[in-house]
Amino acid sequence: MLNSKNLFALVLFGALALYPLTAGNYGIDLVSKIMVYAIFALSLELLVGTTGPVCFGHAAFFGIGAYAAVLLSPQSDAASLAWLLPASVLAAAAYALVVGALSLRT
């Protein structure tokens, strides 16, 4: 049934779905960044809440991917996500290979 909590969630998600139609480029970019950071925070909560130990090791891979995306993007216009996303993942994977090899040795 439709109680007050469900109605609130429905209205909130409806407003978020219609937000790009009314907002400008700045608003859409801001909400996109907030969503990315929210996904990152949820991944930390999943790791800490489920497994228990606090480990910020996954933040390094997030940072390596972000730095790779920034360094590989052209300054004059937007980069294509079709090659920028795999390049960022490969940069983070290369770093993970080095860190994993060192972690297994210790």
Backbone hydrogen bonds, N-H to C=O, Kabsch-Sander energy under -0.5 kcal/mol:
donor,donor_aa,acceptor,acceptor_aa,energy
3,N,1,M,-1.0
7,L,3,N,-2.3
8,F,4,S,-2.2
9,A,5,K,-2.4
10,L,6,N,-2.4
11,V,7,L,-2.5
12,L,8,F,-2.6
13,F,9,A,-2.7
14,G,10,L,-2.0
15,A,11,V,-2.3
16,L,12,L,-2.3
17,A,13,F,-2.0
18,L,14,G,-1.7
19,Y,15,A,-0.9
21,L,18,L,-1.0
22,T,18,L,-0.7
22,T,19,Y,-1.2
23,A,19,Y,-2.2
28,I,24,G,-2.0
29,D,25,N,-2.4
30,L,26,Y,-2.5
31,V,27,G,-2.3
32,S,28,I,-2.1
33,K,29,D,-2.2
34,I,30,L,-2.2
35,M,31,V,-2.3
36,V,32,S,-2.1
37,Y,33,K,-2.4
38,A,34,I,-2.1
39,I,35,M,-2.2
40,F,36,V,-2.0
41,A,37,Y,-2.4
42,L,38,A,-2.4
43,S,39,I,-1.9
44,L,40,F,-1.7
45,E,41,A,-2.3
46,L,42,L,-2.3
47,L,43,S,-2.1
48,V,44,L,-2.9
49,G,45,E,-2.9
50,T,46,L,-1.7
51,T,47,L,-1.7
52,G,47,L,-0.7
52,G,48,V,-0.9
55,C,53,P,-0.7
59,A,56,F,-1.1
60,A,56,F,-0.5
60,A,57,G,-0.9
61,F,57,G,-0.7
62,F,58,H,-1.7
63,G,59,A,-2.4
64,I,60,A,-2.6
65,G,61,F,-2.1
66,A,62,F,-1.9
67,Y,63,G,-2.9
68,A,64,I,-2.5
69,A,65,G,-2.0
70,V,66,A,-2.2
71,L,67,Y,-2.9
72,L,68,A,-2.0
73,S,69,A,-0.7
73,S,70,V,-0.6
83,W,80,S,-0.9
84,L,80,S,-1.9
85,L,81,L,-1.7
87,A,83,W,-1.5
88,S,84,L,-2.1
89,V,85,L,-2.2
90,L,86,P,-2.5
91,A,87,A,-2.1
92,A,88,S,-2.3
93,A,89,V,-2.3
94,A,90,L,-2.4
95,Y,91,A,-1.9
96,A,92,A,-2.2
97,L,93,A,-2.0
98,V,94,A,-1.7
99,V,95,Y,-2.7
100,G,96,A,-2.9
101,A,97,L,-2.0
102,L,98,V,-2.1
103,S,99,V,-2.6
104,L,100,G,-2.3
105,R,101,A,-1.3
106,T,102,L,-1.4
